[in-house]
Amino acid sequence: MSFSHEVKETISGIISETKGERKKELQAFYYLVGSLEKEDLIVFATENILVAKKIIILLHEFFKGKYSFKVQYRGRFKKVFYIVNLYTKDEKFFELKKIIKKKEKSAFLRSTFLARGSITDPKKGYHLELRCPSFAAYILLGDLLSSFGVEAKGITRKNVFFLYLKDGEMISDFLKIIGAYHFMFAFEETRVIKEIKNMANRRNNCDLANLDKTIKAATKQVKIIKKIGIGNLPVNLREVASLRLEHPELSLAELGEICSPPLKRAAVNYRLKKIENLKR
């Protein structure tokens, strides 16, 4: 079972607290997988049985006894579609006015993800998208996400509009908005672990680069000191030169620590630069 399906299976079982929230869930399904076939017939068509079940549960509350269910096989490959027919002349029920309440917005977005959303397993990458059946739905969903501080990007594929998120923090926020708390925590845990690993890798790469730089500089310094000869150096430079010959692997700061008395990195660097200049 995919990560995306697991999230959908979980949120399909969420029961909204108020009738207003449940109405917004049903309205979302209408705008995303529904259509007005004729004056007294609204058809919901989906490939996801979880969506069909949720629609039936909501219709049972608002339109008890006025719906039917069937399975159709469409296309060349006989793809399964679940069809829920609603027989009603109450089209005003589905007129979507501006959604003000946060919980009603969350309910609408929850149905949206269930019907038209997908999310990548965070272990593989960060990507969440919502497939919008129309430009109007694209604008509406974008505005709803923005009201929660989630800024989605848009793209079109084969004349179909998509909203998508690639920012890990925003995806986590979206999961929280739709009530998928378990997956939000799992997503956050994976995200934190990945960031710690990336930070460690960057630090390791930085350390390796610094080590390589230290070795190259030390090799050059050792050659110069050997060519000049420690006995030919001024007295105040001999200790640093001698320690450099003995410890070519040490950084300037580490070299300064074993001087007597200890020297700061800048002081060690100053002395070695003076030795390099003697060669010229």
Secondary structure, DSSP 8 states (H G I E B T S, - for coil): --HHHHHHHHHTT---SSHHHHHHHHHHHHHHHEEEEETTEEEEEES-HHHHHHHHHHHHHHSTTSEEEEEEEETTTTEEEEEEEEE-S-GGGG-------HHHHHHHHHHHHHHHEEE--TTT---EEEEESSHHHHHHHHHHHHHTT---EEEEETTEEEEEE--HHHHHHHHHHTT-HHHHHHHHHHHHHHHHHHHHHHHHHHHHHHHHHHHHHHHHHHHHHHHH-GGGS-HHHHHHHHHHHH-TTS-HHHHHHTSSS---HHHHHHHHHHHHHHH-
